[in-house]
Amino acid sequence: MKLAELGEFGFIETIRAAAASGEGVCHGIGDDCAVLELPVGQRLLTTKDLLIEGVHFQRGWTDSRRLGRKSVSVNVSDIAAMGGRPRHLYLGLGVPVDFSVEELQLFMDGFLEAVTEYGACLVGGDTCRSPGPLLISVTAEGAVPAGRELLRGGAEVGQGIYVSGTLGDSALALQLFTSGLAVDPYLEDRHHDPTARVALGCALAKDGLATAMIDISDGVTADLGHILKASGVGALLEETLLPLSEAFQMALHNDPQLMQLVLSGGEDYELLFTAPLGNESALRALSDRLNLPLTRIGMVTPSDEGLRLRNAAGEVRNLDCRGFNHFSAVSGAEMVK
Ligand SMILES: [Mg+2]
Protein backbone atom coordinates (compact mmCIF):
# COMPACT_ATOMS: atom_id res chain seq x y z
CA MET A 1 0.00 0.00 0.00
CA LYS A 2 1.25 3.51 -0.81
CA LEU A 3 1.37 6.02 2.02
CA ALA A 4 -0.94 8.33 0.06
CA GLU A 5 -3.72 5.74 0.34
CA LEU A 6 -3.38 5.48 4.13
CA GLY A 7 -3.03 9.27 4.56
CA GLU A 8 -1.30 11.24 7.30
CA PHE A 9 -4.11 10.89 9.82
CA GLY A 10 -4.47 7.17 9.13
CA PHE A 11 -0.75 6.80 9.78
CA ILE A 12 -0.91 8.82 13.01
CA GLU A 13 -3.85 6.69 14.16
CA THR A 14 -1.81 3.48 13.66
CA ILE A 15 1.03 4.98 15.71
CA ARG A 16 -1.34 6.13 18.43
CA ALA A 17 -2.76 2.64 18.68
CA ALA A 18 0.72 1.11 18.99
CA ALA A 19 2.41 3.68 21.25
CA ALA A 20 2.11 2.54 24.84
CA SER A 21 1.49 5.04 27.59
CA GLY A 22 4.01 5.43 30.36
CA GLU A 23 4.85 6.85 33.75
CA GLY A 24 4.25 10.59 33.93
CA VAL A 25 2.20 10.72 30.70
CA CYS A 26 -1.05 12.53 31.60
CA HIS A 27 -2.10 12.81 27.91
CA GLY A 28 -0.02 11.30 25.09
CA ILE A 29 -0.61 11.37 21.31
CA GLY A 30 -3.97 12.78 20.23
CA ASP A 31 -4.23 16.38 21.40
CA ASP A 32 -2.43 19.58 20.38
CA CYS A 33 0.32 18.83 22.88
CA ALA A 34 1.33 15.99 25.15
CA VAL A 35 0.76 16.67 28.87
CA LEU A 36 3.58 15.27 30.97
CA GLU A 37 4.78 15.23 34.54
CA LEU A 38 8.26 14.79 36.04
CA PRO A 39 8.84 13.07 39.39
CA VAL A 40 9.50 15.52 42.23
CA GLY A 41 13.19 16.38 42.61
CA GLN A 42 14.11 15.46 39.01
CA ARG A 43 15.37 17.75 36.25
CA LEU A 44 14.37 17.58 32.60
CA LEU A 45 16.97 16.62 29.96
CA THR A 46 16.21 17.26 26.27
CA THR A 47 18.11 16.37 23.12
CA LYS A 48 17.47 16.15 19.37
CA ASP A 49 19.06 14.21 16.52
CA LEU A 50 18.54 14.42 12.79
CA LEU A 51 19.16 11.42 10.54
CA ILE A 52 19.17 12.02 6.79
CA GLU A 53 19.28 9.30 4.16
CA GLY A 54 22.54 9.56 2.18
CA VAL A 55 24.23 11.49 5.00
CA HIS A 56 23.77 9.30 8.11
CA PHE A 57 22.57 6.06 6.55
CA GLN A 58 21.87 4.27 3.28
CA ARG A 59 18.55 2.46 3.01
CA GLY A 60 20.24 -0.27 0.96
CA TRP A 61 22.63 -1.17 3.83
CA THR A 62 20.15 -1.57 6.63
CA ASP A 63 16.54 -2.66 7.09
CA SER A 64 13.76 -0.35 8.18
CA ARG A 65 13.24 -2.11 11.52
CA ARG A 66 16.86 -1.63 12.64
CA LEU A 67 16.80 1.92 11.30
CA GLY A 68 13.86 2.57 13.60
CA ARG A 69 15.73 1.08 16.55
CA LYS A 70 18.90 3.08 15.83
CA SER A 71 16.94 6.34 15.53
CA VAL A 72 15.90 5.82 19.15
CA SER A 73 19.23 4.58 20.52
CA VAL A 74 21.39 7.43 19.19
CA ASN A 75 19.06 9.88 20.91
CA VAL A 76 18.69 7.99 24.16
CA SER A 77 22.50 7.72 24.27
CA ASP A 78 22.67 11.49 24.85
CA ILE A 79 20.26 11.18 27.80
CA ALA A 80 22.45 8.35 29.19
CA ALA A 81 25.53 10.55 28.77
CA MET A 82 24.03 13.05 31.24
CA GLY A 83 23.27 10.31 33.77
CA GLY A 84 19.55 10.42 32.97
CA ARG A 85 16.78 7.97 32.25
CA PRO A 86 14.79 8.48 29.01
CA ARG A 87 11.06 9.17 29.45
CA HIS A 88 9.47 10.72 26.34
CA LEU A 89 10.30 10.70 22.63
CA TYR A 90 8.96 12.76 19.73
CA LEU A 91 9.32 11.61 16.13
CA GLY A 92 9.39 13.80 13.01
CA LEU A 93 9.38 11.94 9.69
CA GLY A 94 9.80 13.16 6.10
CA VAL A 95 8.75 10.14 4.05
CA PRO A 96 9.83 9.72 0.38
CA VAL A 97 7.07 8.89 -2.12
CA ASP A 98 8.57 5.46 -2.89
CA PHE A 99 8.46 4.39 0.78
CA SER A 100 5.65 1.87 1.23
CA VAL A 101 3.29 1.63 4.21
CA GLU A 102 4.81 -1.80 4.91
CA GLU A 103 8.34 -0.30 5.15
CA LEU A 104 7.03 2.48 7.35
CA GLN A 105 5.33 -0.08 9.58
CA LEU A 106 8.65 -1.96 9.96
CA PHE A 107 10.39 1.31 10.85
CA MET A 108 7.71 2.07 13.47
CA ASP A 109 7.87 -1.50 14.86
CA GLY A 110 11.63 -1.09 15.44
CA PHE A 111 11.21 2.45 16.79
CA LEU A 112 8.50 1.53 19.30
CA GLU A 113 10.24 -1.70 20.30
CA ALA A 114 13.40 0.24 21.22
CA VAL A 115 11.40 2.98 22.99
CA THR A 116 9.77 0.29 25.16
CA GLU A 117 13.10 -1.46 25.84
CA TYR A 118 14.52 1.81 27.18
CA GLY A 119 11.46 2.25 29.44
CA ALA A 120 10.29 5.37 27.60
CA CYS A 121 7.25 6.18 25.44
CA LEU A 122 6.44 8.02 22.22
CA VAL A 123 4.27 11.05 23.04
CA GLY A 124 4.19 13.12 19.86
CA GLY A 125 5.59 14.02 16.49
CA ASP A 126 4.81 15.08 12.96
CA THR A 127 4.99 13.53 9.52
CA CYS A 128 4.90 14.73 5.94
CA ARG A 129 5.95 13.71 2.43
CA SER A 130 9.61 14.29 1.53
CA PRO A 131 10.38 15.27 -2.08
CA GLY A 132 13.87 13.79 -1.56
CA PRO A 133 15.47 11.47 0.98
CA LEU A 134 14.01 9.89 4.12
CA LEU A 135 14.33 12.37 7.02
CA ILE A 136 14.14 11.24 10.64
CA SER A 137 14.11 13.80 13.45
CA VAL A 138 13.91 12.48 17.01
CA THR A 139 13.68 14.47 20.24
CA ALA A 140 14.16 12.69 23.53
CA GLU A 141 13.39 13.89 27.04
CA GLY A 142 14.80 12.29 30.13
CA ALA A 143 14.99 12.88 33.85
CA VAL A 144 17.92 13.03 36.25
CA PRO A 145 17.92 13.60 40.01
CA ALA A 146 18.51 17.36 40.49
CA GLY A 147 22.21 18.13 40.88
CA ARG A 148 23.32 14.63 39.78
CA GLU A 149 23.49 15.45 36.06
CA LEU A 150 26.93 14.66 34.62
CA LEU A 151 28.32 17.52 32.53
CA ARG A 152 31.46 17.66 30.36
CA GLY A 153 33.23 20.21 32.54
CA GLY A 154 34.03 18.25 35.72
CA ALA A 155 37.28 16.42 34.83
CA GLU A 156 40.29 17.14 37.06
CA VAL A 157 44.04 16.48 36.64
CA GLY A 158 45.03 13.08 38.07
CA GLN A 159 41.67 11.41 37.41
CA GLY A 160 41.29 8.32 35.22
CA ILE A 161 39.61 8.29 31.79
CA TYR A 162 37.24 5.34 31.32
CA VAL A 163 35.19 3.90 28.51
CA SER A 164 32.44 1.26 28.43
CA GLY A 165 32.32 -1.67 25.98
CA THR A 166 34.63 -1.80 22.97
CA LEU A 167 35.70 0.83 20.44
CA GLY A 168 35.85 0.98 16.65
CA ASP A 169 33.36 -1.79 15.80
CA SER A 170 30.76 0.49 14.22
CA ALA A 171 33.35 2.42 12.19
CA LEU A 172 34.92 -0.81 10.94
CA ALA A 173 31.50 -2.08 9.81
CA LEU A 174 30.88 1.21 8.00
CA GLN A 175 34.27 1.01 6.27
CA LEU A 176 33.49 -2.55 5.11
CA PHE A 177 30.01 -1.52 3.84
CA THR A 178 31.55 1.39 1.96
CA SER A 179 34.11 -0.93 0.35
CA GLY A 180 31.39 -3.45 -0.60
CA LEU A 181 33.06 -6.14 1.56
CA ALA A 182 31.41 -8.81 3.74
CA VAL A 183 30.70 -7.62 7.29
CA ASP A 184 30.90 -9.83 10.40
CA PRO A 185 27.35 -10.03 11.90
CA TYR A 186 28.61 -8.78 15.28
CA LEU A 187 30.17 -5.69 13.68
CA GLU A 188 27.07 -5.14 11.53
CA ASP A 189 24.89 -5.16 14.62
CA ARG A 190 27.17 -2.71 16.42
CA HIS A 191 26.68 -0.28 13.52
CA HIS A 192 22.99 -0.78 12.72
CA ASP A 193 21.61 -1.48 16.21
CA PRO A 194 23.81 0.18 18.87
CA THR A 195 22.82 0.06 22.55
CA ALA A 196 22.56 3.26 24.59
CA ARG A 197 24.22 2.64 27.98
CA VAL A 198 21.35 3.90 30.12
CA ALA A 199 21.87 1.67 33.18
CA LEU A 200 25.55 2.64 33.33
CA GLY A 201 24.90 6.36 32.95
CA CYS A 202 22.20 6.33 35.64
CA ALA A 203 24.37 4.37 38.10
CA LEU A 204 27.40 6.65 37.59
CA ALA A 205 25.24 9.72 38.24
CA LYS A 206 23.25 8.30 41.14
CA ASP A 207 26.34 7.04 42.99
CA GLY A 208 28.43 10.10 42.12
CA LEU A 209 31.19 7.92 40.64
CA ALA A 210 32.07 10.03 37.56
CA THR A 211 33.14 13.66 37.29
CA ALA A 212 32.52 14.31 33.55
CA MET A 213 30.82 12.24 30.87
CA ILE A 214 29.95 12.14 27.15
CA ASP A 215 28.73 9.47 24.75
CA ILE A 216 31.00 8.52 21.85
CA SER A 217 29.26 9.56 18.65
CA ASP A 218 32.11 11.28 16.77
CA GLY A 219 35.10 9.19 17.95
CA VAL A 220 37.12 8.98 21.19
CA THR A 221 39.53 11.80 20.34
CA ALA A 222 36.79 14.22 19.25
CA ASP A 223 34.43 13.42 22.13
CA LEU A 224 37.20 13.35 24.74
CA GLY A 225 38.27 16.67 23.20
CA HIS A 226 34.89 18.14 24.25
CA ILE A 227 35.49 17.03 27.87
CA LEU A 228 39.05 18.41 27.84
CA LYS A 229 37.90 21.77 26.47
CA ALA A 230 34.96 22.09 28.88
CA SER A 231 37.09 21.01 31.86
CA GLY A 232 40.24 22.98 30.93
CA VAL A 233 42.50 19.90 31.12
CA GLY A 234 44.62 17.62 28.89
CA ALA A 235 44.85 13.81 28.60
CA LEU A 236 47.32 11.02 28.00
CA LEU A 237 45.75 7.90 26.43
CA GLU A 238 47.41 4.47 26.37
CA GLU A 239 47.03 2.72 23.00
CA THR A 240 47.53 -0.72 24.58
CA LEU A 241 44.56 -0.17 26.94
CA LEU A 242 41.96 0.72 24.26
CA PRO A 243 39.29 -2.05 24.52
CA LEU A 244 38.76 -3.94 21.24
CA SER A 245 36.31 -6.69 20.33
CA GLU A 246 37.58 -10.03 19.02
CA ALA A 247 36.21 -9.19 15.56
CA PHE A 248 38.06 -5.87 15.56
CA GLN A 249 41.31 -7.45 16.80
CA MET A 250 41.22 -9.96 13.95
CA ALA A 251 40.80 -7.18 11.39
CA LEU A 252 43.51 -5.08 13.08
CA HIS A 253 45.92 -8.01 12.89
CA ASN A 254 45.63 -7.90 9.09
CA ASP A 255 45.63 -4.10 8.83
CA PRO A 256 47.34 -2.10 11.64
CA GLN A 257 46.09 1.14 10.02
CA LEU A 258 42.64 0.32 11.45
CA MET A 259 43.82 1.64 14.85
CA GLN A 260 42.80 5.03 13.46
CA LEU A 261 39.15 3.87 13.49
CA VAL A 262 39.38 3.11 17.21
CA LEU A 263 40.40 6.70 17.91
CA SER A 264 38.34 8.68 15.41
CA GLY A 265 35.77 6.29 13.92
CA GLY A 266 32.72 7.28 15.93
CA GLU A 267 29.18 5.91 16.38
CA ASP A 268 30.29 3.61 19.20
CA TYR A 269 27.60 5.04 21.52
CA GLU A 270 29.68 3.89 24.48
CA LEU A 271 30.07 6.19 27.49
CA LEU A 272 33.38 8.01 28.02
CA PHE A 273 33.87 9.42 31.51
CA THR A 274 36.43 10.60 34.03
CA ALA A 275 36.60 9.47 37.65
CA PRO A 276 38.96 9.69 40.64
CA LEU A 277 41.26 6.62 40.83
CA GLY A 278 39.82 5.95 44.29
CA ASN A 279 36.54 4.94 42.61
CA GLU A 280 38.10 2.00 40.72
CA SER A 281 36.82 -0.76 43.00
CA ALA A 282 33.29 0.69 42.86
CA LEU A 283 33.58 0.88 39.06
CA ARG A 284 34.71 -2.76 38.93
CA ALA A 285 31.69 -3.80 41.00
CA LEU A 286 29.39 -1.76 38.71
CA SER A 287 30.98 -3.35 35.63
CA ASP A 288 30.32 -6.83 37.08
CA ARG A 289 26.74 -5.96 38.03
CA LEU A 290 25.93 -4.60 34.54
CA ASN A 291 28.02 -7.26 32.77
CA LEU A 292 29.59 -4.42 30.78
CA PRO A 293 33.38 -3.89 30.53
CA LEU A 294 34.65 -0.58 31.92
CA THR A 295 38.25 0.15 30.95
CA ARG A 296 40.63 2.87 32.10
CA ILE A 297 42.23 4.08 28.85
CA GLY A 298 44.28 6.99 30.18
CA MET A 299 44.69 9.82 32.66
CA VAL A 300 43.66 13.47 32.87
CA THR A 301 46.72 15.75 32.62
CA PRO A 302 47.31 19.54 32.78
CA SER A 303 45.78 21.44 29.85
CA ASP A 304 49.13 22.56 28.36
CA GLU A 305 49.96 18.90 27.62
CA GLY A 306 46.99 18.68 25.22
CA LEU A 307 45.65 15.31 24.08
CA ARG A 308 48.40 12.70 23.63
CA LEU A 309 48.63 8.98 22.92
CA ARG A 310 51.36 6.60 24.13
CA ASN A 311 51.90 3.48 21.98
CA ALA A 312 53.18 0.03 22.99
CA ALA A 313 56.79 1.12 22.41
CA GLY A 314 56.35 4.02 24.87
CA GLU A 315 56.42 6.68 22.16
CA VAL A 316 54.10 9.62 22.82
CA ARG A 317 52.42 11.64 20.06
CA ASN A 318 49.86 14.45 19.95
CA LEU A 319 46.34 13.64 18.76
CA ASP A 320 44.09 15.89 16.74
CA CYS A 321 40.82 16.46 18.64
CA ARG A 322 38.92 17.25 15.46
CA GLY A 323 36.36 14.53 14.78
CA PHE A 324 33.80 14.20 12.04
CA ASN A 325 32.49 17.57 10.93
CA HIS A 326 29.27 17.61 8.91
CA PHE A 327 30.10 21.01 7.48
CA SER A 328 33.59 20.11 6.25
CA ALA A 329 34.23 18.91 2.67
CA VAL A 330 32.30 15.69 1.99
CA SER A 331 34.17 12.78 0.48
CA GLY A 332 34.16 8.98 0.28
CA ALA A 333 33.23 7.12 3.46
CA GLU A 334 32.55 10.37 5.32
CA MET A 335 29.44 10.86 3.22
CA VAL A 336 27.54 8.14 5.02
CA LYS A 337 28.91 8.61 8.52
MG1 LIG B 1 26.35 13.09 22.67
Boltz pocket constraint, residues with backbone or C-beta under 6 A from the ligand:
constraints:
  - pocket:
      binder: B
      contacts: [[A, 77], [A, 78], [A, 81], [A, 214], [A, 215], [A, 216], [A, 217]]
      max_distance: 6.0
